[in-house]
Amino acid sequence: MNITGWYESENGAVLVDETGSAAAIFERLRERDEDFGLTDMEIEDERGNDLSMAAMIWAETLAKGGE
C-alpha cells in the first residue's frame, strides 16, 4: 500500500509518501512525530481511500494506552 498526503506539525504541514501496511506506516510516522494522528491531516491510499480517520483512531487508541 502507498499512502500520500499531509499532516500538520508544530512547524507546518508535513508531506507523506510512504509504502507498507497502514499500521507500519502509522508507526513510522508516529516515531518521527509523536503528534502524528492527533493533528489535522489528509492522507489517502493509492485507490483514493481516505485514511485520515483511521490514523486518528489509531493515534487516539495509543494515547489512551491501548494497542
N, C-alpha and C positions, 0 to 999 in steps of 0.2 A: 504494500500500500504506500502511496505517496500522499503526504499532507502538505498543503501550501496555505498561505495566508499571512496573518499578522496577529500579534497580541501587544497590549500596552504594558510598558515597563516604566520605571521611575524616570528613565531618560527618553521616553517617547516610544513610538511603535517599533517592534522587532519583527522583521520578516521571517517567515517559517517556510522551509522547503526541506522536508525530511522524509526518509524512506524507512519502512519497517512496519511492525504491527502498531496499531493505535496506542496500546499500552506501553510499548517500548519507546515510542516517540514522546508520549506524555512524560515518561520517566526521564528521558534525556533532557527535555525542555525544563522540567522541574529541577534537575540537577544544576542547570545553568542559571535558573532564576526561580527562587523559592516562591515567588508570587504567581508563577505561570498557572493559569486556570482560574485565578481569583480576580483577574482584571478583564477589561473589555477585550474582545478578540473576535476575529472572523477567520476560522480555519475550515478547510474542506478537503475531502479526498479527491482522487483523480476522476471520480464519477460525478463530482459536484455535490456530494452529500455534505451537509453542514455538520461538522463535528464539534462546534463550539460548546453546545450544551453538554455533550459527552465529556469534554475536557473539564468543564465547570463542575459537573457532578463528581468526576474522578478527584479533582483537587479538593472539593469540599469534604469528601469522604476521608481523604488523607488528613485534612486539617482537624477532623473530629477524632482522629486516632484509628480509623479503620483502614483496611487494605483491600 
